[in-house]
Amino acid sequence: MQSLFQILMLILDLIWFIIIVHVIMSWLINFQVLNVRQQFVGQIWYGLNRLLEPAYDKIRSILPPMGGLDLAPLIALILVYALRIILQNNAGFFYAY
């Protein structure tokens, strides 16, 4: 069961990293440091959007309109961190068997 705990923590770490990369890329694209018309950048950007937009859409449906400010990635990071805390506080369950 310890390996299950470690796999879950790895998945949450990976999700955290993907969200951070998406946020940084969005800033770099908005400040015209990165160009989406470049094939490599475009593929990464569209892949991350396809991966994260379903989760962001669910979060956006709960949040009130913020006038152009998108808090969905921040809420997603908070949720991932909360899941990590819950798993760490219940780690004894994974080690008991």
Secondary structure, 3 states (H helix, E strand, C coil): CHHHHHHHHHHHHHHHHHHHHHHHHHHHHHCCCCCCCCHHHHHHHHHHHHHHHHHHHHHHHHCCCCCCCCCHHHHHHHHHHHHHHHHHHCHHHHHCC
